Amino acid sequence: MVSSNRVDITATAAALRHEERNATAVTIEELTKASAPDNPKWSASMSQALAAGGIVIQVDGSRSEADWPSIAWQLLAYVVITAAEVLVSITCLEFSYTQAPPAMKSFVMSLYLLSVAAGNTLTALVLSLIHI
């Protein structure tokens, strides 16, 4: 759509500002100031900014808006992850407690909790590398 000049860039930026998606509007306005629409890199950058904004106003005045996924999908994922974590935790704790000799029960439980801590640390490290 961008390379075929079917997008009204100014109207799209105004619509994004109206929807309070200001960061995307600023990106589009900065790309417009660069004024290199024949450059494929410019076209790709503009397409990426339009996709991030989720709204496109075409030259004929029609409006195309992205369908955002429902929050119910995220809730469903949390329910499944929580159920899995509860089932795995109970199984691991029960197995380690029943199979460990009496003098080693605390040590075996601490190893299980250490593995959980290692997983949480790995998650924190990965998230620190991702700049959201």
Summary of the structure (lengths in Angstrom):
residues: 132
radius of gyration: 25.5
end to end distance: 28.1
largest distance: 78.4
contacts: 294
relative contact order: 0.09
helix: 71%
strand: 6%
